[in-house]
Amino acid sequence: MSDGRRRVIRTAMSNRATRPRPEFAAWEEWYRRRDYRRMPWYSSRPSPWLVEALDGGQLPSRGAVLDVGCGTGTNAIWLARRRFRVSGVDVAPTALSIARTRARHAGVEVDLRQASAGRLPFPTASFDVALDTGCFHSLPLRLRAPYVRELARVLRPGARVLLTWIPREVRDNVGPPHRPSLEEVAAVFEPRFVFVEVRWYASGSPRGWRIAGGRLGRATALLVRRRGRQPPPR
């Protein structure tokens, strides 16, 4: 094969790898057209519910972590600084490029890959913890169940999941168009996960899991990957 032919093939493969599917293309446009630091979901600090879950012993203090929908990498980098082995996936190549630069400046290693949540590029039973800070609630309805099946595949039995979403009860003009109720979340996750705890996080509250004193802003659930099949209904 000629060198020119090899260059054409490599270029085609590169373009195919970095071109998001049509339903995810809007995310790449967001990162291409805007300063990521001004995006409504960006924070320079790790999610408070992640910090509290780890410091409170609800998550293991070491192991392999998957950050699904990692964006520009704030949570992934923070976890890597805590000596976790961290992998992150996102559909937006520009977001991943920013995350790689930020990780390099932070002096940590994070395995960052472009992928959709429904096709995670990892072997079965690879992770001890998964973090989903707004990926699930952003997916089209038809992709939510396939994502949960794929998430269960890459997690080890007994692995923990910290899932955060904007629930249906939030009526502010923010967040995804298809905000799930707790019942909808449970219907998709319960066949493969056990709900350990669900808490409401009040927007405007610097820390805490409460509604009192602030508007309802986020729902956060701690789940465990089932070791066997879900028990039949009684």
C-alpha positions in Angstrom: 0.0 0.0 0.0 1.3 3.4 -0.9 2.1 6.1 1.7 -0.6 8.3 0.2 -3.2 5.5 0.5 -2.2 5.0 4.1 -2.7 8.7 4.9 -6.1 8.7 3.3 -7.2 5.7 5.4 -5.8 7.2 8.6 -7.6 10.5 7.9 -10.9 8.8 7.2 -10.6 6.7 10.4 -9.8 9.8 12.5 -12.8 11.7 11.1 -15.1 8.9 11.7 -13.9 8.5 15.3 -14.4 12.2 16.1 -17.7 12.8 14.4 -20.6 12.5 16.9 -23.8 10.7 16.0 -26.5 13.2 14.8 -28.4 13.0 18.0 -25.3 14.0 19.9 -23.9 16.6 17.5 -25.4 19.5 19.5 -23.1 18.8 22.4 -20.1 19.3 20.2 -21.5 22.5 18.8 -21.9 23.8 22.4 -18.2 23.3 23.1 -17.1 24.6 19.8 -19.0 27.8 19.9 -18.9 28.8 23.6 -16.4 29.3 26.4 -16.8 26.1 28.4 -16.4 28.0 31.7 -19.6 29.9 30.9 -21.7 26.8 30.3 -24.5 26.3 32.9 -23.3 22.8 33.9 -19.6 23.7 34.3 -17.9 24.1 37.7 -14.3 24.4 38.6 -15.0 22.4 41.7 -16.1 18.8 42.0 -19.8 18.1 42.5 -20.7 18.6 46.2 -22.7 15.3 46.2 -19.6 13.5 45.0 -17.4 15.0 47.7 -19.9 14.2 50.4 -20.4 10.6 49.1 -16.7 9.9 49.1 -15.9 11.7 52.4 -18.9 10.0 54.0 -17.8 6.5 53.1 -20.6 5.8 50.6 -18.1 5.2 47.9 -14.9 3.2 48.2 -11.7 5.1 48.8 -9.8 3.5 45.9 -10.4 1.5 42.7 -11.4 2.1 39.1 -13.9 4.9 38.4 -15.9 5.6 35.2 -17.2 9.1 34.7 -20.0 8.9 32.1 -20.5 12.2 30.3 -17.3 13.6 31.8 -17.4 16.9 29.9 -14.3 19.0 30.5 -13.2 16.7 33.3 -13.6 18.5 36.7 -14.9 15.4 38.6 -12.6 13.0 36.8 -9.5 15.2 37.6 -10.5 15.6 41.2 -10.9 11.8 41.5 -7.5 11.2 39.9 -6.0 13.5 42.4 -7.5 11.3 45.1 -5.5 8.4 43.5 -8.4 6.7 41.8 -7.9 5.1 38.4 -10.2 7.2 36.4 -11.7 6.8 32.9 -14.1 9.3 31.3 -16.3 9.2 28.2 -18.1 12.0 26.4 -19.6 12.4 22.9 -18.0 15.8 22.3 -14.4 15.7 21.0 -13.8 19.4 22.0 -14.9 18.7 25.6 -12.4 15.8 25.8 -9.6 17.9 24.3 -10.2 20.5 27.0 -10.3 17.8 29.7 -7.0 16.4 28.5 -5.4 19.8 28.7 -6.8 20.4 32.2 -5.6 16.9 33.4 -2.1 17.5 32.0 -1.9 20.9 33.8 -3.1 19.2 37.0 -0.4 16.5 36.7 -2.8 13.6 36.7 -3.6 10.8 34.3 -7.2 10.2 33.1 -8.2 7.8 30.4 -10.5 10.0 28.3 -12.4 8.5 25.3 -15.0 9.7 22.9 -18.0 7.3 23.1 -21.7 7.3 23.6 -23.1 6.1 26.8 -24.9 3.2 25.1 -21.6 1.8 23.7 -18.9 2.1 26.3 -15.5 1.1 25.1 -14.4 -1.0 28.1 -14.4 -4.7 28.9 -17.0 -6.3 31.1 -16.7 -5.8 34.8 -14.0 -3.1 34.6 -15.0 -0.6 37.2 -15.7 -0.3 40.9 -17.6 3.0 40.8 -19.5 4.9 38.1 -20.4 8.6 38.2 -23.2 10.0 36.2 -23.7 13.8 36.8 -26.4 14.6 34.3 -25.8 12.1 31.5 -28.8 9.9 32.0 -31.3 12.7 32.1 -29.9 14.2 28.8 -30.3 11.0 26.8 -33.2 10.6 24.4 -35.8 8.4 26.0 -35.2 5.4 23.6 -31.5 5.4 24.7 -31.9 5.3 28.4 -32.5 1.6 28.9 -29.7 0.6 26.5 -27.4 2.9 28.5 -28.3 1.3 31.8 -27.7 -2.2 30.4 -24.3 -1.1 29.1 -23.4 0.6 32.4 -24.2 -2.6 34.3 -22.0 -4.6 31.9 -18.9 -2.5 32.6 -19.4 -2.5 36.3 -18.3 -5.3 38.7 -21.0 -6.9 40.8 -21.4 -4.8 43.9 -20.0 -1.7 42.3 -21.4 1.7 43.3 -23.1 4.3 41.1 -23.6 7.9 42.0 -26.4 9.2 39.7 -27.5 12.8 39.6 -30.4 14.2 37.5 -32.7 17.2 37.3 -36.1 15.7 38.3 -39.5 16.4 36.8 -40.4 18.5 39.8 -38.0 21.3 38.8 -39.9 23.8 36.8 -37.1 26.3 36.1 -36.1 26.9 32.5 -33.0 24.9 32.8 -32.0 21.3 32.2 -33.0 18.7 29.6 -36.5 18.6 28.0 -37.3 15.0 29.3 -36.7 15.3 33.0 -37.4 11.9 34.6 -39.4 11.3 37.8 -38.0 9.1 40.4 -40.4 6.4 39.3 -39.0 6.6 35.7 -35.4 6.4 36.9 -36.3 3.4 39.2 -38.1 1.6 36.3 -35.0 1.6 34.2 -32.3 1.0 36.8 -33.9 -1.5 39.2 -33.6 -4.6 37.1 -29.8 -4.3 37.4 -29.2 -2.0 40.4 -30.4 -1.7 44.0 -31.2 1.8 45.2 -29.4 2.4 48.5 -30.4 6.0 49.0 -32.0 8.9 47.2 -31.5 12.5 48.3 -32.7 15.9 47.1 -30.1 18.6 46.7 -31.3 22.2 47.0 -30.0 24.6 44.4 -28.4 27.6 46.1 -27.2 25.5 49.0 -23.4 25.2 49.1 -23.5 21.8 50.6 -26.1 19.3 51.7 -28.9 17.1 50.6 -31.9 19.0 51.7 -34.8 20.9 50.2 -35.4 23.2 53.2 -34.1 26.7 52.7 -33.6 26.4 48.9 -35.3 25.4 45.7 -35.3 21.8 44.6 -32.4 21.5 42.1 -31.0 18.0 41.8 -31.9 14.4 42.7 -29.0 12.2 43.6 -29.2 8.4 44.1 -26.6 5.9 45.4 -27.0 2.5 43.7 -25.3 -0.8 43.8 -24.8 -3.1 40.9 -26.8 -6.3 41.5 -24.9 -9.5 42.1 -27.9 -11.6 40.8 -31.2 -11.1 39.2 -33.8 -8.8 40.5 -36.3 -10.7 42.7 -39.7 -11.2 41.2 -42.6 -9.1 42.3 -44.7 -10.4 45.1 
